[in-house]
């Protein structure tokens, strides 16, 4: 029996290299050789202990790899072959429960968050649940997507944040051609929302950031389709919208991190009868200026968006293959080196110059 090299998060701040036995796939399962794994806020929050986790575990949930070995059942159900490159979804799908049948399988009653990829303990199954490893076990309920030919695996890891941008920035709010869209936060998912809104032919796209650290990201937003990209510490985005479009936004997408004031600003920027999407999680922060009456008086539609679904992931992979601009985003890559990866995650959690896109390449 062969072994996989994996970086195990044994405790907050402690990544340790382990050799883990690689099992033969059970009926309906497969073995994925990891080529690249993107990092996001969840990764550094788990690493620092800001987000509770069932440690020890192998983190990493934005996984691209090739199918190294698979049972006939796994391949036939998915119309795949050994050697195919695939993107792995975070959540498993049983297919039988109510949420799965309705399409809301991130809320699967059998699986859900507790045994999602990158979040399952080492004691569960073979322990190979995360992308900080050379191999991941694909269960019978794992959901994968074929990666378009010619798309580099490192670039392909953007399927997760771009998929979030598509679902949060276009699909959920129902963005239509000509709509005015405001995206708050120029992180990877905010930039994904800009690219998605641009692809949906929004009529005007405003991207906001705050402070000098966001300057380069705001310029990237322009490259990806933002009509205007502004620093809210230097300019009034509401006044800019009124000047440029004669009113306010049809849709506001708040993808900021640890910025409670942005939610209040979202209510300022959306027109009466418009839609505000509050996406991802950002911890508990008080909203001192928040008045719920503003939601009532403007008759707003307020949507929470936690995760991504298969349709958005597939659309993201197609957009990555078609839009060369998305492949030029600056990124930092590291191998399976506990010290280097620990330093990178620490920088992402609170360093002066965190990378926009970070990737583990086993």
SULSULGI-V16651 format. One record per residue. N is the residue number from 1. SS is DSSP state (h for helix, s for strand, l for the rest). OMEGA is omega in radians with two decimals (none if undefined). Layout:
BEGIN
N_SS_OMEGA + N_SS_OMEGA
END
This chain:
BEGIN
1_l_-3.13 + 2_l_3.13 + 3_s_3.04 + 4_s_2.98 + 5_s_-3.12 + 6_s_3.02 + 7_s_-3.08 + 8_s_3.01 + 9_s_-3.07 + 10_s_3.12 + 11_s_3.10 + 12_l_3.12 + 13_l_-3.09 + 14_s_3.02 + 15_s_-3.08 + 16_s_3.10 + 17_s_3.10 + 18_s_2.92 + 19_s_-3.04 + 20_s_3.14 + 21_s_3.12 + 22_l_-3.09 + 23_l_2.94 + 24_l_-3.12 + 25_l_3.03 + 26_l_3.11 + 27_l_-3.13 + 28_l_-3.08 + 29_l_3.10 + 30_s_3.09 + 31_s_-3.13 + 32_s_2.98 + 33_s_-3.05 + 34_s_3.06 + 35_s_-3.14 + 36_s_3.10 + 37_s_3.11 + 38_s_3.11 + 39_s_3.10 + 40_l_-3.11 + 41_h_3.12 + 42_h_-3.12 + 43_h_-3.09 + 44_h_3.08 + 45_h_3.08 + 46_h_-3.12 + 47_h_-3.10 + 48_h_-3.08 + 49_l_3.11 + 50_l_3.08 + 51_l_3.14 + 52_l_3.13 + 53_l_-3.12 + 54_l_-3.10 + 55_l_0.00 + 56_l_3.10 + 57_s_3.03 + 58_l_-3.12 + 59_l_3.05 + 60_l_-3.06 + 61_l_3.09 + 62_s_-2.85 + 63_s_2.98 + 64_s_3.12 + 65_s_3.10 + 66_s_3.14 + 67_s_-3.06 + 68_s_3.11 + 69_s_-3.09 + 70_s_3.05 + 71_l_3.13 + 72_h_-3.14 + 73_h_-3.13 + 74_h_-3.06 + 75_h_-3.05 + 76_h_-3.14 + 77_h_-3.05 + 78_h_-3.12 + 79_l_-3.12 + 80_l_3.06 + 81_l_3.03 + 82_l_-3.08 + 83_l_3.11 + 84_l_3.06 + 85_s_-3.08 + 86_s_2.98 + 87_s_-3.08 + 88_s_3.06 + 89_l_-3.14 + 90_l_-2.98 + 91_l_2.96 + 92_l_-3.10 + 93_l_3.13 + 94_l_3.11 + 95_l_-3.04 + 96_l_-3.05 + 97_l_-3.12 + 98_h_3.12 + 99_h_3.13 + 100_h_-3.13 + 101_h_-3.14 + 102_h_-3.12 + 103_l_-3.11 + 104_l_-2.99 + 105_h_2.97 + 106_h_3.09 + 107_h_-3.13 + 108_l_-3.08 + 109_l_3.11 + 110_l_-3.04 + 111_l_-3.11 + 112_h_-3.05 + 113_h_-2.97 + 114_h_3.09 + 115_h_3.06 + 116_l_3.13 + 117_l_-3.07 + 118_l_-3.07 + 119_l_-3.08 + 120_l_-3.02 + 121_s_3.13 + 122_l_-3.11 + 123_l_-3.10 + 124_l_-3.14 + 125_l_3.13 + 126_l_-3.14 + 127_l_-3.06 + 128_l_-3.05 + 129_l_-3.02 + 130_l_-3.05 + 131_l_3.03 + 132_l_-3.03 + 133_s_3.07 + 134_l_-3.09 + 135_s_3.03 + 136_s_3.06 + 137_s_3.08 + 138_s_-3.11 + 139_l_3.10 + 140_l_3.14 + 141_l_3.11 + 142_l_-3.13 + 143_l_-3.12 + 144_s_3.13 + 145_s_3.09 + 146_s_3.11 + 147_l_-3.14 + 148_l_3.14 + 149_l_3.09 + 150_l_3.14 + 151_l_-3.12 + 152_l_-3.09 + 153_h_3.10 + 154_h_3.09 + 155_h_-3.07 + 156_h_3.12 + 157_l_3.07 + 158_l_3.13 + 159_h_-3.09 + 160_h_3.12 + 161_h_3.11 + 162_h_3.05 + 163_h_3.07 + 164_h_3.12 + 165_h_3.14 + 166_h_-3.10 + 167_h_-3.06 + 168_h_-3.01 + 169_h_-3.07 + 170_h_-2.99 + 171_h_-3.10 + 172_l_-3.13 + 173_l_3.13 + 174_l_3.14 + 175_l_3.14 + 176_l_3.12 + 177_l_3.11 + 178_l_-3.12 + 179_l_3.00 + 180_s_-3.05 + 181_s_3.03 + 182_s_3.12 + 183_s_-3.12 + 184_s_3.14 + 185_l_-3.10 + 186_l_3.00 + 187_l_-3.06 + 188_h_-3.13 + 189_h_3.04 + 190_h_3.08 + 191_h_3.06 + 192_h_3.10 + 193_h_3.07 + 194_h_-3.13 + 195_h_-3.13 + 196_h_3.11 + 197_h_3.08 + 198_h_3.12 + 199_h_3.11 + 200_l_3.09 + 201_l_2.99 + 202_l_-3.05 + 203_l_-3.13 + 204_s_-3.13 + 205_s_3.07 + 206_s_3.06 + 207_s_3.12 + 208_s_3.01 + 209_s_-3.12 + 210_l_3.05 + 211_l_-3.07 + 212_h_-3.11 + 213_h_-3.13 + 214_h_-3.01 + 215_h_-3.12 + 216_h_-3.13 + 217_h_3.08 + 218_h_3.08 + 219_h_3.05 + 220_h_3.09 + 221_h_3.07 + 222_h_3.12 + 223_h_-3.07 + 224_l_3.02 + 225_l_3.12 + 226_l_3.08 + 227_l_3.08 + 228_s_3.09 + 229_s_-2.97 + 230_s_3.01 + 231_s_-3.05 + 232_l_3.05 + 233_l_-3.10 + 234_l_-3.07 + 235_l_3.14 + 236_l_-3.08 + 237_h_3.13 + 238_h_3.11 + 239_h_3.13 + 240_h_3.11 + 241_h_-3.12 + 242_h_3.12 + 243_h_-3.02 + 244_h_-3.06 + 245_h_3.11 + 246_l_-3.13 + 247_l_-3.10 + 248_l_-3.02 + 249_s_3.00 + 250_s_-3.10 + 251_s_3.01 + 252_s_-3.14 + 253_s_-3.13 + 254_s_3.10 + 255_l_3.12 + 256_l_3.11 + 257_l_3.08 + 258_l_-3.13 + 259_l_-3.07 + 260_h_-3.14 + 261_h_-3.13 + 262_h_3.12 + 263_h_3.09 + 264_h_3.12 + 265_h_3.10 + 266_h_3.13 + 267_h_3.08 + 268_h_-2.97 + 269_h_-3.07 + 270_s_3.13 + 271_s_3.01 + 272_s_-3.10 + 273_s_-3.12 + 274_s_-3.04 + 275_s_3.03 + 276_s_3.07 + 277_s_3.07 + 278_s_-2.91 + 279_s_3.11 + 280_l_3.10 + 281_l_-3.09 + 282_l_3.05 + 283_l_-3.08 + 284_l_3.11 + 285_l_-3.13 + 286_l_3.07 + 287_l_-3.01 + 288_l_-3.09 + 289_l_-3.03 + 290_l_3.07 + 291_l_-3.11 + 292_l_3.14 + 293_h_-3.13 + 294_h_3.07 + 295_h_-3.11 + 296_h_-3.03 + 297_h_3.09 + 298_l_-3.11 + 299_l_-3.09 + 300_l_2.96 + 301_s_-3.08 + 302_s_-3.06 + 303_s_2.97 + 304_s_-3.12 + 305_s_-3.08 + 306_l_-2.99 + 307_l_-3.06 + 308_l_3.10 + 309_l_-3.05 + 310_h_-3.14 + 311_h_3.13 + 312_h_3.10 + 313_h_3.13 + 314_h_3.12 + 315_h_3.13 + 316_h_3.13 + 317_h_3.10 + 318_h_-3.14 + 319_h_3.09 + 320_h_3.14 + 321_h_-3.03 + 322_h_-3.00 + 323_l_-3.09 + 324_h_-3.10 + 325_h_-3.08 + 326_h_-3.12 + 327_h_-3.07 + 328_h_-3.12 + 329_l_3.13 + 330_l_-3.11 + 331_s_3.05 + 332_s_3.13 + 333_s_3.04 + 334_s_3.06 + 335_l_3.12 + 336_l_3.14 + 337_l_-3.06 + 338_h_-3.10 + 339_h_-3.11 + 340_h_-3.13 + 341_h_3.09 + 342_h_3.12 + 343_h_-3.14 + 344_h_3.13 + 345_h_3.08 + 346_h_3.09 + 347_h_3.12 + 348_h_-3.09 + 349_h_-3.09 + 350_h_-3.14 + 351_l_-3.11 + 352_l_-3.08 + 353_l_3.14 + 354_l_3.13 + 355_l_3.08 + 356_l_-3.10 + 357_s_3.13 + 358_s_-3.02 + 359_s_2.97 + 360_s_-3.13 + 361_l_-3.10 + 362_l_none
END
